[in-house]
Amino acid sequence: MSRPPFPAAPQQGAAAGAPSGNAPAGQPRPAGARSPTERRTMVIGRGISVHGTIQDAERLEVEGIVEAKNIHATELAIAQGGMFRGEVEVEDAEIAGTIDGTLTARNALVVRATGRVLGTARCRRLQVEDGGQITGQIEMITESRSDGPAVVPASSAPAGGAEPPG
């Protein structure tokens, strides 16, 4: 299994009020930032299927099957063998399984070697490992307009792997 079944127990001897997470000692964490252990995470395990609405999850980890519309989260991780169908908007997405629908990653989209993106993907930064597949439309988000982020179509033809633009 790729994750422990329960959060790690607090360390003995840690000073009360000591910073937690990845913030270096003596440096405050940015306002609103949470350590990974404080993040509201929803894990859809292997063999589990969810249909409907998911609310208030900051990180969504899909190992099974999710069919949903209008999911808003900070992070999306689809594990190898996992499947997401529908529409999702996140800051960052890592796809090792399959997503079929519309994905908006306001920051980065990473398609792993086993990942498949079917449909429409919008992102600011894109990384596709050798073997990763994208079939559909890619739209790159840019900051060129003064009234907010602009979306520039990058491709409407099927693409796969790390092919150079032609």
QUIGI-V800277 format. One record per residue. N is the residue number from 1. RES is the residue in three letters. OMEGA is omega in degrees with one decimal (* if undefined). D_LAST is the distance of its C-alpha to the last C-alpha in whole Angstrom. Layout:
n=N res=RES omega=OMEGA d_last=D_LAST
n=N res=RES omega=OMEGA d_last=D_LAST
This chain:
n=1 res=MET omega=-173.1 d_last=41
n=2 res=SER omega=-179.6 d_last=38
n=3 res=ARG omega=178.0 d_last=40
n=4 res=PRO omega=-177.9 d_last=44
n=5 res=PRO omega=-179.2 d_last=46
n=6 res=PHE omega=177.3 d_last=48
n=7 res=PRO omega=179.2 d_last=47
n=8 res=ALA omega=179.6 d_last=49
n=9 res=ALA omega=178.1 d_last=52
n=10 res=PRO omega=-179.2 d_last=53
n=11 res=GLN omega=177.7 d_last=54
n=12 res=GLN omega=174.1 d_last=57
n=13 res=GLY omega=178.1 d_last=59
n=14 res=ALA omega=-178.8 d_last=56
n=15 res=ALA omega=178.2 d_last=57
n=16 res=ALA omega=178.6 d_last=58
n=17 res=GLY omega=178.4 d_last=55
n=18 res=ALA omega=-180.0 d_last=53
n=19 res=PRO omega=178.5 d_last=49
n=20 res=SER omega=178.8 d_last=47
n=21 res=GLY omega=-175.1 d_last=44
n=22 res=ASN omega=-178.8 d_last=41
n=23 res=ALA omega=178.8 d_last=43
n=24 res=PRO omega=-180.0 d_last=45
n=25 res=ALA omega=177.4 d_last=48
n=26 res=GLY omega=178.3 d_last=50
n=27 res=GLN omega=179.9 d_last=47
n=28 res=PRO omega=176.3 d_last=47
n=29 res=ARG omega=179.1 d_last=44
n=30 res=PRO omega=-179.5 d_last=42
n=31 res=ALA omega=177.9 d_last=44
n=32 res=GLY omega=-179.6 d_last=42
n=33 res=ALA omega=179.3 d_last=41
n=34 res=ARG omega=174.0 d_last=42
n=35 res=SER omega=-179.2 d_last=42
n=36 res=PRO omega=-179.4 d_last=40
n=37 res=THR omega=178.9 d_last=44
n=38 res=GLU omega=-175.5 d_last=44
n=39 res=ARG omega=177.1 d_last=41
n=40 res=ARG omega=-175.3 d_last=42
n=41 res=THR omega=173.9 d_last=40
n=42 res=MET omega=179.8 d_last=40
n=43 res=VAL omega=174.0 d_last=39
n=44 res=ILE omega=-173.1 d_last=39
n=45 res=GLY omega=178.0 d_last=40
n=46 res=ARG omega=178.5 d_last=39
n=47 res=GLY omega=-180.0 d_last=41
n=48 res=ILE omega=178.9 d_last=41
n=49 res=SER omega=-179.9 d_last=40
n=50 res=VAL omega=176.8 d_last=40
n=51 res=HIS omega=177.8 d_last=40
n=52 res=GLY omega=-174.3 d_last=40
n=53 res=THR omega=174.5 d_last=40
n=54 res=ILE omega=-177.5 d_last=39
n=55 res=GLN omega=171.2 d_last=41
n=56 res=ASP omega=174.1 d_last=41
n=57 res=ALA omega=177.4 d_last=39
n=58 res=GLU omega=177.6 d_last=37
n=59 res=ARG omega=178.3 d_last=36
n=60 res=LEU omega=178.2 d_last=35
n=61 res=GLU omega=-176.3 d_last=34
n=62 res=VAL omega=174.1 d_last=34
n=63 res=GLU omega=178.8 d_last=35
n=64 res=GLY omega=-178.2 d_last=36
n=65 res=ILE omega=175.9 d_last=35
n=66 res=VAL omega=171.2 d_last=35
n=67 res=GLU omega=-175.1 d_last=35
n=68 res=ALA omega=176.7 d_last=35
n=69 res=LYS omega=173.3 d_last=34
n=70 res=ASN omega=174.3 d_last=34
n=71 res=ILE omega=175.1 d_last=34
n=72 res=HIS omega=179.6 d_last=34
n=73 res=ALA omega=176.3 d_last=34
n=74 res=THR omega=-177.2 d_last=33
n=75 res=GLU omega=173.2 d_last=31
n=76 res=LEU omega=175.5 d_last=30
n=77 res=ALA omega=176.4 d_last=30
n=78 res=ILE omega=-177.6 d_last=29
n=79 res=ALA omega=175.7 d_last=31
n=80 res=GLN omega=-177.3 d_last=30
n=81 res=GLY omega=177.9 d_last=31
n=82 res=GLY omega=-177.6 d_last=32
n=83 res=MET omega=174.0 d_last=30
n=84 res=PHE omega=175.5 d_last=30
n=85 res=ARG omega=177.5 d_last=30
n=86 res=GLY omega=-176.7 d_last=30
n=87 res=GLU omega=-177.8 d_last=29
n=88 res=VAL omega=176.3 d_last=29
n=89 res=GLU omega=-176.2 d_last=29
n=90 res=VAL omega=172.2 d_last=29
n=91 res=GLU omega=-176.8 d_last=29
n=92 res=ASP omega=178.0 d_last=27
n=93 res=ALA omega=174.8 d_last=26
n=94 res=GLU omega=-173.3 d_last=26
n=95 res=ILE omega=173.7 d_last=25
n=96 res=ALA omega=176.7 d_last=26
n=97 res=GLY omega=-176.7 d_last=27
n=98 res=THR omega=170.0 d_last=26
n=99 res=ILE omega=-178.8 d_last=26
n=100 res=ASP omega=-178.8 d_last=26
n=101 res=GLY omega=-178.6 d_last=26
n=102 res=THR omega=179.6 d_last=25
n=103 res=LEU omega=172.6 d_last=24
n=104 res=THR omega=175.9 d_last=24
n=105 res=ALA omega=-175.4 d_last=24
n=106 res=ARG omega=179.2 d_last=25
n=107 res=ASN omega=-172.6 d_last=25
n=108 res=ALA omega=172.6 d_last=23
n=109 res=LEU omega=177.7 d_last=21
n=110 res=VAL omega=176.5 d_last=21
n=111 res=VAL omega=-178.7 d_last=20
n=112 res=ARG omega=-176.9 d_last=22
n=113 res=ALA omega=-179.6 d_last=22
n=114 res=THR omega=-174.8 d_last=24
n=115 res=GLY omega=176.8 d_last=23
n=116 res=ARG omega=175.7 d_last=21
n=117 res=VAL omega=-179.7 d_last=20
n=118 res=LEU omega=179.4 d_last=21
n=119 res=GLY omega=-176.7 d_last=21
n=120 res=THR omega=176.1 d_last=20
n=121 res=ALA omega=175.2 d_last=20
n=122 res=ARG omega=179.9 d_last=20
n=123 res=CYS omega=175.9 d_last=20
n=124 res=ARG omega=178.1 d_last=20
n=125 res=ARG omega=-177.3 d_last=19
n=126 res=LEU omega=173.9 d_last=17
n=127 res=GLN omega=178.9 d_last=17
n=128 res=VAL omega=176.8 d_last=16
n=129 res=GLU omega=177.2 d_last=18
n=130 res=ASP omega=-177.9 d_last=17
n=131 res=GLY omega=177.0 d_last=19
n=132 res=GLY omega=-175.0 d_last=18
n=133 res=GLN omega=173.1 d_last=17
n=134 res=ILE omega=178.4 d_last=16
n=135 res=THR omega=-178.4 d_last=17
n=136 res=GLY omega=-174.9 d_last=17
n=137 res=GLN omega=175.1 d_last=16
n=138 res=ILE omega=175.7 d_last=15
n=139 res=GLU omega=179.9 d_last=17
n=140 res=MET omega=178.6 d_last=17
n=141 res=ILE omega=178.8 d_last=20
n=142 res=THR omega=179.2 d_last=21
n=143 res=GLU omega=-172.5 d_last=24
n=144 res=SER omega=-179.1 d_last=24
n=145 res=ARG omega=-179.3 d_last=26
n=146 res=SER omega=-177.9 d_last=30
n=147 res=ASP omega=176.5 d_last=31
n=148 res=GLY omega=-177.0 d_last=29
n=149 res=PRO omega=175.5 d_last=26
n=150 res=ALA omega=177.0 d_last=23
n=151 res=VAL omega=-179.1 d_last=20
n=152 res=VAL omega=177.6 d_last=17
n=153 res=PRO omega=179.9 d_last=15
n=154 res=ALA omega=-176.9 d_last=12
n=155 res=SER omega=172.9 d_last=11
n=156 res=SER omega=178.1 d_last=13
n=157 res=ALA omega=177.2 d_last=12
n=158 res=PRO omega=178.8 d_last=13
n=159 res=ALA omega=178.1 d_last=11
n=160 res=GLY omega=178.6 d_last=13
n=161 res=GLY omega=-177.4 d_last=14
n=162 res=ALA omega=-179.3 d_last=12
n=163 res=GLU omega=176.0 d_last=9
n=164 res=PRO omega=179.1 d_last=6
n=165 res=PRO omega=-174.3 d_last=4
n=166 res=GLY omega=* d_last=0
